[in-house]
Amino acid sequence: MNQRVQRLRQRLADEGHDAVFISAPENRRYLSGFTGSAGYLIVSQEHAYVATDFRYWEQVGRQSPDFELVKMTQGDLRTWLVPVLERIQPATLAFEAGNATFAFHTTLKESLKKLRPALRPRLVPTLELVEGLRIVKDEEELQIITRAVEIADQAYMEVSAGLEPGVTEREIAWRLEKSMREQGAESTSFDIIVAAGPNAAMPHHRPTDRPVEKDEPIIIDMGARLQGYCSDLSRTTFLGKPDDTYRRVYDVVLGAQETAIAAVQSGMTGHDADRLARDVIEKAGYGEQFGHGTGHGVGLVIHENPRVARNAKNELSDGMVFTVEPGVYLPGWGGVRIEDIVVLENGSSRNLTRAPKTDALAV
């Protein structure tokens, strides 16, 4: 059985669970390798099952050799869950409370009523059972993420070199996506953000048909998804000669980012790491214009643990991969955000991102 499942079994033992019902797609993929769009896992100390429908039976055989296939019909839990639990006979069955809807939980309870009372397990909600394993990346994961970072870096460099007034935000986003896909990305990590001029004051602005103009800031936030893993990159540039506001804000944000990357260490909390960047921005007088966290974990999900934010209590440790992305946003003018991905190794950070931080383009 693969090491990820063995680590999960150890966590089950540590927390006193006999078996766990995995419903989150990213956790299903992490543990079993199964990439289909529908299915569940049941894992106990002695058994590991993947349940899915007819569309994926052959795929499971190829992707999940360590798991026993359970053939689902029409996605009805009752047709397959009861026989599986009769075989395992767990006293407790953990489920992923963070992923389960009220309707799913109700169906799960109703399914268990089909078991004889003596075999009916007690349902136990869990939070971040598998996510706690995913937070530290292994070497294979790190290699994939690094390649996803390289794809986004290259796409940004290609597209930014051709930016000129008149091209729309939507067109820039398409050029970035096209470049990443041509390099082998299976998709974007998220909907690409291109925010020009006053739109750059909105951290999650969606690209529009607004043309970019000379002498205004442009925030680009993008990422490539490769073999399920995400990258995340933000750069801000200025078409033309930067004005005093842009130069001042850009230098503050860049200083905050470089300070945080250089000083972040294993053993810090997410709050401690956030303060590294936030202190620089607050001292420059822009604290109220930096409303989001300094960073977030990146992996099979674009936003995952660890968190790097004002109220983040999680401890950072070697093997964690996360962004460092301070920003300042001025309504009516625009904004600046600069984002890299780092990995903690030997107590300090190593920057995976190589895209240049060019603060202006001559036009």
C-alpha positions, 0 to 999 in steps of 0.5 A, spaced: 500 500 500 502 506 498 505 511 503 500 516 503 495 511 505 499 508 511 500 515 513 492 516 513 492 509 517 496 512 522 492 518 523 486 514 524 489 510 529 491 516 533 485 519 533 481 513 534 477 512 528 476 505 525 475 507 518 474 514 514 469 515 508 473 520 503 468 524 499 473 530 497 475 530 490 482 532 491 483 528 497 481 522 493 486 523 488 491 524 493 490 518 496 488 513 490 491 517 484 484 516 481 482 522 477 475 521 475 470 526 476 465 522 481 467 517 486 469 515 494 474 512 498 473 508 504 479 506 508 480 502 514 486 499 517 485 493 513 481 495 507 482 500 501 476 501 497 474 506 491 467 506 489 465 509 482 460 508 476 461 505 470 464 510 466 471 509 471 471 502 472 477 501 467 480 507 469 480 505 477 484 499 475 490 503 471 490 509 476 489 505 483 492 498 483 492 499 491 485 500 492 479 495 491 474 497 486 467 497 488 462 498 482 457 504 484 450 504 480 447 511 479 451 514 485 446 511 490 450 510 497 445 504 499 447 499 493 454 499 495 456 502 502 452 497 506 456 491 503 462 494 504 461 496 511 458 489 513 465 487 511 469 492 514 465 492 521 468 499 523 465 501 530 466 508 528 466 511 521 469 518 520 467 523 514 469 529 512 465 534 515 468 540 511 466 537 504 459 534 506 453 537 505 447 537 509 443 532 504 450 528 503 450 527 511 442 525 511 443 520 505 449 517 509 445 516 516 439 513 512 444 508 508 447 506 515 440 504 517 440 499 512 445 495 517 443 491 523 444 495 529 450 491 531 454 493 525 452 500 525 458 504 526 458 511 529 459 517 524 464 521 527 465 528 523 473 530 522 476 536 519 482 536 515 484 529 516 487 528 509 489 535 508 493 535 514 497 530 510 497 534 504 500 540 507 507 537 507 509 536 499 513 530 498 519 530 492 514 528 487 509 533 488 514 538 489 517 537 482 510 537 479 509 544 482 515 547 480 514 545 473 507 548 473 511 554 476 515 554 470 510 554 465 506 560 468 513 564 468 514 563 461 507 564 459 508 571 463 514 573 460 512 571 453 505 575 453 508 581 458 513 582 452 508 584 447 503 588 452 501 595 448 495 600 449 489 598 446 489 590 448 483 588 452 484 585 459 480 579 456 485 578 450 491 578 455 488 573 459 487 569 453 494 570 451 496 567 457 492 561 458 494 559 450 501 560 452 500 555 458 496 550 455 501 550 449 507 548 454 503 542 457 498 545 462 492 541 463 488 548 465 489 554 468 489 554 476 483 559 476 480 564 472 486 569 470 486 576 473 488 581 468 486 588 472 488 595 468 488 602 471 482 603 476 480 595 476 487 594 479 484 596 485 480 590 486 484 584 488 479 579 484 477 583 478 475 579 472 477 581 465 473 585 461 473 588 454 476 594 457 482 596 453 489 597 457 491 604 457 498 608 457 500 610 464 496 606 468 498 599 472 496 592 470 495 587 475 496 580 472 494 574 477 495 567 473 497 560 474 498 553 471 495 546 473 499 540 471 497 533 473 492 536 478 497 541 481 497 548 481 501 554 481 500 561 482 503 568 480 502 575 480 506 581 477 504 588 476 507 592 471 506 599 468 505 601 461 509 607 460 513 612 465 511 610 472 508 616 476 510 618 483 504 614 486 506 607 482 513 608 484 512 609 491 507 603 492 511 598 487 517 599 491 513 598 498 510 592 496 516 589 493 520 591 499 515 587 503 515 581 499 522 581 499 523 582 506 518 576 507 521 571 503 528 572 506 526 572 513 520 567 513 522 560 517 520 554 519 517 554 526 514 561 525 506 561 525 502 563 519 501 570 523 508 571 524 510 570 517 504 575 515 507 580 519 513 580 516 510 583 510 505 587 513 509 591 518 513 594 512 506 596 508 504 599 515 510 603 516 509 606 509 502 608 511 498 603 507 496 598 512 489 599 511 490 598 503 492 591 504 486 587 506 488 580 504 493 575 507 500 575 505 499 568 502 496 561 502 498 554 501 498 551 493 497 544 491 492 540 489 487 546 490 489 553 489 488 555 496 490 550 501 493 550 508 498 553 510 495 560 511 499 566 512 495 571 514 493 575 520 489 570 524 493 564 522 495 560 527 498 554 523 505 552 524 510 553 518 515 547 517 519 544 512 516 541 505 510 546 505 509 550 499 505 557 499 505 564 496 508 570 498 503 576 495 502 582 499 499 588 495 496 595 496 490 597 493 488 605 492 480 606 489 480 610 483 487 609 481 489 602 481 493 597 485 500 593 486 500 585 487 507 581 487 506 574 488 511 568 488 511 561 490 516 558 496 518 552 499 521 551 506 527 547 506 532 546 511 528 552 515 528 557 510 525 559 504 527 557 497 523 561 491 520 557 486 518 563 481 523 566 476 518 571 472 522 578 472 519 583 477 519 588 471 515 594 474 514 598 467 514 597 460 516 602 455 511 604 450 
